[in-house]
Amino acid sequence: MKNKAYPVPQLPVRTEDVIKKSRFICDICRVQNREEAKAFISAIKNEFPDARHHCSAFIAGPPLTGNMGMSDDGEPQGTAGKPMLQVLQGSGIGDIGVVVTRYFGGILLGTGGLVRAYSGAVQQGLEALTVVMKVPMRVVTVEIGYGQEGMLRRMLDDFKANIEEQTFGADITFSLIMPSDQVESFTKVVIEETSGTAEIMVDDEDVWL
């Protein structure tokens, strides 16, 4: 199965809401693995050490298949972490972590109220979030003759390819990186333009940038 591009947070965002005197602070950040998620949650806890709860959820990786985690952090089970994670899953965004910090205002919200408060805080944060696309890339090595160099360089923009390295010997060897979904078409054009004389090698694994 081919890896697909997916949206990720561009920059951290913070929003805040007050519900029945309880203060809810929502922090969203890009996290690419479980370790980054833990570090993000720890940083928020250190920033607000006097808060009653720091509930969290994250998806490290693609939105549907990434490494996921959640925590109610002392709230009644299922009233914070789970609804927060469900909002993240519904957003279609990957590499995302969220912490909702609560300063208790003295009024109990009840289980339904807590679910609405925590899921609403995350939704509010997502509405303020700017995303960028994370695209799977592939390294392609092409060996061509000097007379074909200009042709190859003119192709780069069309296939969103960048030169990582180039070596000049009897022929020219280019190490290129391009979106995975461009590789098949790129290879076909190079073979046609060089009448099959180009040597092309494609790495087996995608590179995520």
C-alpha positions, 0 to 999 in steps of 0.5 A: 500500500502506498503511503499518502500525504496527510495534514500536520500542525504547522505551528503550536497553537493555544486557545482558552475557554471558561466553563462554569468558572473552570478554566480550560487551556488547550495546547496543540503541537506537532508530535512525530513519535511517542517520545515527542508526545511525552515531552510535549505533555511534560512541558505543558505540565511544567508550565502550569504546575498548579493546575488540577488536570492536564488531560492529553491525547495524541496521534503520532503518525498518519491520522488513522494508523499512527501511534495513539495515546490518551490520558484522563489525568485524574478526571473520571475515566472516559470523560477527557482523554477518549473524547479528545482523541476522538476529536483528533481522529475526526479531524484527519490530522496526523502528527498531532498532540493536544493537552487540555489543562484545567483549573477547577472553578469549584463547580462540578460539571458532571460526566456529560459536561466534562466530555463536552468541555474537553472535546469542545476545547480541542475543537476550538483549538483545531479551529485556530490551527494552521496545517501543512501537508506531510508528503512521502518522498522517495530518493531516485538515483539517475545516471545519464550522459552529459548531453542529457543533463539539460533535459533532466534539469528542466524536468525537475520542477515538473516532478517537484524533484530536488537535487540532493547530490550530483557526481561527475565522472564518465557520466553524471549521477544525480541523487534526487528526492521527489514525492513518491507519487511522481516517481513512476511518471518521472522514470517513464519520461526519463527512459523515453527522453534518453531512449533507454540509456539512463540508469535509474535506481529507486530507493525501496522506502519512503522518506518523510520530511 
